[in-house]
Amino acid sequence: MFKLLAIAGGSALLYAVWSFMMAILPGFELAAVPPGSGVDQLTLLQQHGRDVYVSEGCAYCHTQQVRPLPVDRIFGRPSAPGDFAYQTPELLGSERTGPDLTNVGQRQSSAIWQYIHLYDPRAVVPQSVMPSFRALFEVRDQASAGEQAVPVPKSYAPAHGVVVPTADAKALVAYLLSLKQPALPKGQSGSSAMAAAGAAQPAASSSPGGGAVPAGSSATAAGVAVAFDAADGARLFASTCAACHGAQGAGVPGVFPPLAGNPVVNDKDPGEHVRVVLHGLHGRAIGGTTYAAQMPSFAAQLSDAQIADIIDHERTSWGNHAPAVTAGEVAAIRAKGEQP
């Protein structure tokens, strides 16, 4: 009897010690991690959206963790412990059937794009395998006063009526748009990992259409030959612009303007093109069409060199043939602060 008690008691004590060391103690340590700089608590609306995100099973196909690997650079900087201070439980996920959403509010900041994508993902990403979440929307004869109908492209819209987001859809989009990575203080864990990932990135990368992308070359409006980083331009366009304008620059009819054949993109003077990327645009007719979605400003998100690479990618792709722009020209236009 004594031996039985000793065995049972010893086993229980060992289990308790190991549980404390492997679960309870790390839990206390993790709870003490302070929030990162710029990491804020969710609003009530965003918290409701997080609940919808969980109930709709979004975490089964999307992660919210950026690994310190070159392949993850498109999603943002490597995640740091302070990023998750206000997220309990953390929605890290383990499958990437769809892209990582850690920084989706920065990458795809258009609420209109998010609504269309939820209603029918193929309307904005033709190759998407994501299911439609039409249950989060209502089809009405017309939108009520104060409500805005979702401008679903005609080929994906209902035959009659307009599409209006429900309260759950509005909350979910508010949550998705809140997912933005603040910059880490220099030297903090995560920045060194990104530097290592950048160092490991090969000189030639793959374009959205496949194949190696070499350094690009074009000429400025003054006829001066300019070499630009075609690989970086293609990568930045894919991560920052392609969601709205399309990988082939075709846009979405009536919602996001095309870049292929766009008069601003092909203008000999790149000034307007640079100003639009720096400061965004909304409400202006392009080629006789006024587009519903607002283009965000990228002045705070991208450096002069990055903006120049994106613009030169756009001005030399999809049949476009326009003079290149340099980082110096972008800096000069930025300094003037002129709006498009």
C-alpha positions in Angstrom: 0.0 0.0 0.0 2.8 2.3 0.9 4.6 1.6 -2.3 1.4 2.4 -4.3 1.0 5.7 -2.5 4.7 6.5 -3.1 4.4 5.8 -6.8 1.2 7.7 -7.2 2.4 10.6 -5.1 5.8 10.8 -6.9 4.1 10.7 -10.3 1.7 13.5 -9.2 4.6 15.6 -7.9 6.6 15.1 -11.0 3.6 16.0 -13.2 3.0 19.2 -11.1 6.7 20.2 -11.3 6.9 19.7 -15.1 3.5 21.5 -15.6 4.7 24.5 -13.7 8.0 24.6 -15.6 6.6 24.0 -19.0 3.3 25.8 -18.9 2.6 28.0 -15.9 6.0 29.7 -15.6 6.3 30.5 -19.3 2.7 31.8 -19.2 3.7 34.3 -16.5 6.8 35.3 -18.4 4.8 35.8 -21.6 2.1 37.8 -19.8 4.8 40.2 -18.7 5.9 41.1 -22.2 5.0 44.8 -22.8 3.1 45.8 -25.9 5.4 46.9 -28.8 5.7 50.6 -29.7 2.6 51.5 -31.7 0.6 48.4 -30.7 -2.9 49.4 -29.6 -5.8 47.6 -28.1 -8.7 46.8 -30.4 -11.8 48.9 -30.4 -15.1 47.3 -29.6 -16.0 47.2 -33.3 -12.6 45.6 -34.1 -13.0 43.1 -31.3 -16.4 42.1 -32.7 -14.7 41.7 -36.0 -12.1 39.5 -34.5 -14.9 37.3 -33.1 -16.4 37.1 -36.6 -12.9 36.2 -38.0 -12.8 33.3 -35.5 -16.4 32.1 -36.0 -16.0 32.2 -39.8 -12.9 30.0 -39.6 -10.5 32.5 -41.2 -7.6 31.2 -39.1 -7.9 27.8 -40.7 -6.5 29.2 -44.0 -4.6 32.4 -42.9 -1.7 32.9 -40.5 -0.9 36.0 -38.5 2.8 35.4 -38.0 5.6 36.5 -40.2 8.7 34.3 -40.0 12.3 35.7 -40.4 12.6 34.1 -43.8 13.1 35.6 -47.3 9.9 34.1 -48.5 7.9 36.0 -45.8 9.3 39.4 -46.7 6.2 40.1 -48.8 4.0 39.9 -45.7 6.0 42.4 -43.6 8.8 42.4 -41.0 9.3 39.3 -38.8 6.8 39.2 -35.9 8.0 40.2 -32.4 6.6 39.2 -29.0 5.2 42.7 -28.3 3.0 42.5 -31.4 0.7 40.0 -29.6 0.4 41.8 -26.2 -3.4 42.5 -26.7 -4.2 39.3 -28.6 -5.5 36.5 -26.3 -5.7 33.9 -27.6 -3.2 34.6 -30.4 -4.5 33.7 -33.9 -1.1 32.6 -35.2 -2.6 29.9 -37.5 -0.6 27.0 -39.0 -1.8 26.9 -42.6 -1.3 29.3 -45.5 -4.0 28.3 -48.0 -4.3 32.1 -48.2 -1.8 34.8 -47.5 -0.6 35.9 -44.1 -2.8 38.7 -42.7 -0.4 40.1 -40.1 0.0 43.4 -42.1 -3.1 43.2 -44.4 -4.4 46.5 -43.1 -1.3 48.2 -44.5 -1.0 46.0 -47.6 -4.6 46.2 -48.7 -6.0 49.3 -46.9 -9.1 49.7 -49.1 -12.3 48.9 -47.3 -14.0 48.6 -50.7 -11.5 46.0 -51.8 -12.0 44.0 -48.5 -15.8 44.0 -49.0 -15.7 42.9 -52.6 -13.1 40.2 -51.6 -15.4 38.9 -48.9 -18.5 38.9 -51.2 -16.7 37.1 -54.0 -12.9 36.8 -53.9 -12.7 36.0 -57.6 -13.9 39.5 -58.4 -10.5 41.0 -57.3 -8.2 37.9 -57.3 -9.3 35.7 -60.2 -7.1 32.8 -59.1 -8.3 32.8 -55.5 -9.6 29.5 -53.9 -11.1 31.4 -50.9 -14.9 30.7 -50.5 -17.4 33.5 -50.8 -18.8 34.9 -47.6 -22.1 36.2 -49.1 -23.9 35.5 -45.8 -22.2 38.5 -44.4 -24.1 40.7 -46.9 -27.6 41.6 -47.9 -29.0 42.2 -51.3 -31.6 45.0 -51.2 -33.5 47.0 -53.8 -31.4 50.1 -52.7 -29.1 51.1 -49.9 -30.7 52.8 -47.0 -29.9 56.5 -46.2 -26.3 56.8 -44.8 -25.3 53.3 -46.1 -23.0 52.7 -49.0 -23.6 49.8 -51.4 -20.6 47.6 -52.2 -19.5 48.3 -55.9 -19.3 44.7 -56.9 -18.1 44.3 -60.5 -21.1 43.7 -62.8 -20.1 40.1 -63.7 -20.1 39.2 -60.0 -23.0 41.3 -58.8 -26.6 40.0 -58.3 -28.9 40.4 -61.2 -31.2 42.8 -59.3 -30.6 45.1 -56.3 -27.4 46.2 -54.5 -25.1 44.5 -52.1 -25.0 46.0 -48.6 -22.6 44.8 -45.8 -24.2 43.5 -42.5 -22.9 44.6 -39.1 -20.7 41.5 -39.0 -19.1 42.3 -42.3 -18.4 45.9 -41.2 -16.8 44.7 -38.0 -14.8 42.0 -39.8 -13.4 44.6 -42.3 -12.7 47.0 -39.4 -10.6 44.2 -37.7 -8.8 43.3 -41.0 -7.9 47.0 -41.5 -6.5 47.2 -37.9 -3.9 44.5 -38.7 -0.9 46.7 -39.3 2.6 46.2 -38.2 4.2 49.2 -36.4 7.8 49.8 -37.1 10.2 48.3 -34.5 12.7 50.5 -32.7 16.1 50.1 -34.2 17.9 47.2 -32.7 14.8 45.5 -31.2 14.3 41.8 -31.9 12.8 41.4 -35.4 14.8 44.1 -37.2 17.9 42.0 -37.1 16.0 39.0 -38.4 14.7 41.0 -41.3 18.2 42.2 -42.1 19.3 38.6 -42.1 16.4 37.6 -44.3 17.2 40.4 -46.7 20.8 39.3 -46.8 19.7 35.8 -47.7 17.4 37.1 -50.5 18.9 36.2 -53.9 19.8 39.0 -56.3 17.3 37.9 -58.9 13.8 37.1 -57.8 10.7 35.8 -59.5 8.2 38.0 -61.1 4.4 37.6 -60.5 4.2 35.8 -63.8 7.2 33.5 -63.1 10.8 33.6 -64.2 13.8 35.6 -63.1 13.6 39.4 -63.1 16.8 41.1 -64.1 17.8 44.7 -63.4 15.7 47.0 -65.5 16.8 49.9 -67.7 14.9 52.8 -69.1 15.5 56.5 -69.9 14.2 59.6 -68.1 12.2 62.3 -69.8 15.5 64.1 -70.5 16.8 61.0 -72.3 19.3 60.0 -69.6 19.6 56.2 -69.3 18.5 55.0 -65.9 18.9 51.5 -64.4 16.3 50.5 -61.8 15.8 47.5 -59.6 13.3 45.6 -61.7 13.2 42.7 -59.2 12.4 45.0 -56.3 9.9 46.9 -58.4 8.1 43.7 -59.3 8.2 42.5 -55.7 6.9 45.8 -54.3 4.2 46.0 -56.9 3.0 42.5 -56.1 2.8 43.1 -52.4 1.6 46.7 -52.5 -0.4 47.4 -55.7 -1.4 44.2 -57.4 -4.3 43.4 -55.0 -6.2 46.4 -56.5 -4.7 47.0 -59.9 -4.2 43.3 -60.8 -1.0 41.4 -61.5 -1.3 42.3 -65.2 -2.3 45.9 -64.5 -5.8 45.4 -65.7 -7.6 46.8 -62.5 -11.2 46.0 -61.7 -13.8 47.6 -63.9 -15.6 50.5 -62.2 -13.7 49.9 -58.9 -9.9 50.1 -59.5 -8.4 51.7 -62.6 -6.2 49.8 -64.9 -2.5 50.7 -65.2 -2.0 49.1 -68.6 -2.5 51.9 -71.1 -3.2 54.4 -68.3 -2.5 58.0 -69.6 -0.9 59.1 -66.3 1.3 56.0 -66.3 2.4 56.6 -69.9 2.8 60.4 -69.6 6.3 61.7 -70.5 6.2 63.8 -67.4 6.2 61.4 -64.4 5.2 64.1 -61.9 1.5 63.2 -61.7 2.3 59.5 -61.4 4.7 60.2 -58.5 2.2 62.5 -56.7 -0.6 59.9 -57.0 1.6 57.2 -55.4 2.8 59.6 -52.7 -0.5 61.1 -51.7 -3.2 58.9 -53.1 -6.3 59.8 -55.2 -10.0 59.7 -55.0 -13.0 61.0 -57.0 -11.1 62.0 -60.1 -12.3 60.6 -63.5 -9.7 58.5 -65.3 -10.4 57.9 -68.9 -13.9 59.1 -68.4 -14.6 56.7 -65.5 -14.9 57.8 -61.9 -13.7 54.9 -59.7 -15.4 54.1 -56.4 -12.4 53.0 -54.4 -9.9 55.5 -52.9 -6.2 55.0 -53.5 -4.2 55.3 -50.2 -1.1 57.4 -49.7 2.2 55.6 -49.7 4.4 58.5 -48.7 4.9 57.2 -45.1 5.1 53.5 -46.1 7.7 53.6 -49.0 11.0 55.2 -49.5 11.9 57.4 -52.5 13.9 54.5 -54.1 11.0 52.0 -53.5 8.5 54.4 -55.1 10.8 54.9 -58.0 11.2 51.2 -58.5 7.4 50.6 -58.4 6.7 53.5 -60.8 9.4 52.3 -63.2 7.9 48.8 -63.1 4.5 50.2 -64.0 5.9 52.4 -66.7 7.7 49.6 -68.5 5.1 46.7 -68.0 2.0 45.5 -69.8 2.8 47.4 -73.0 3.5 50.7 -71.3 6.5 52.6 -72.6 7.2 55.8 -70.6 10.3 57.5 -69.3 11.7 56.3 -66.1 11.8 58.2 -62.8 14.7 58.4 -60.3 14.7 58.3 -56.5 16.0 61.9 -56.7 13.0 63.0 -58.7 10.7 61.3 -56.3 12.4 63.1 -53.4 12.1 66.5 -55.1 8.4 66.0 -55.7 7.9 64.7 -52.2 9.6 67.8 -50.8 7.2 70.1 -52.7 4.2 68.4 -51.1 1.9 69.0 -54.1 -1.3 67.0 -54.2 -2.3 65.2 -57.5 
